[in-house]
Amino acid sequence: MTATEEPCPAVGAYVLHALPPAEEAAFEDHLAGCDGCAREVAALEDTVACLAEAEAVTPPAALRRQVLDRMATTDQEHLRDEVPALGQALK
């Protein structure tokens, strides 16, 4: 993260410990003075902790079959028109 970059988008990467050391240090400097980012970090840390405790569960066979059948009959082309592409959503 350079001095001219906005640090707030780094919140998610910071919480996941995915920033390089220099960027992490720069974000921590920013964090010391940004209440909004501090609140977001706290909320995301709670979410990450919950996700870390989650367990994969195999669904009952009937539920799995029902979901797969529904997927097979869902018009995917129609959904593509309604949901923006990932690249567009991140801009």
RAMOWO-V704803 format. One record per residue. N is the residue number from 1. OMEGA is omega in whole degrees, -180 to 180 (999 if undefined). Layout:
N_OMEGA, N_OMEGA
This chain:
1_179, 2_-179, 3_-178, 4_-179, 5_176, 6_-176, 7_-174, 8_178, 9_-179, 10_-176, 11_-178, 12_179, 13_179, 14_-178, 15_-180, 16_-179, 17_-177, 18_179, 19_172, 20_-175, 21_-179, 22_179, 23_178, 24_179, 25_179, 26_179, 27_178, 28_174, 29_179, 30_-176, 31_-179, 32_-177, 33_-177, 34_-179, 35_-180, 36_179, 37_179, 38_178, 39_-180, 40_177, 41_-180, 42_-180, 43_-180, 44_177, 45_176, 46_-180, 47_180, 48_179, 49_178, 50_-180, 51_180, 52_-179, 53_-177, 54_178, 55_175, 56_-180, 57_176, 58_-179, 59_174, 60_-177, 61_-178, 62_179, 63_179, 64_-180, 65_180, 66_180, 67_180, 68_177, 69_180, 70_179, 71_-178, 72_-177, 73_180, 74_-180, 75_-177, 76_179, 77_179, 78_180, 79_-180, 80_-180, 81_-177, 82_-176, 83_180, 84_178, 85_-178, 86_180, 87_178, 88_-179, 89_-177, 90_-179, 91_999
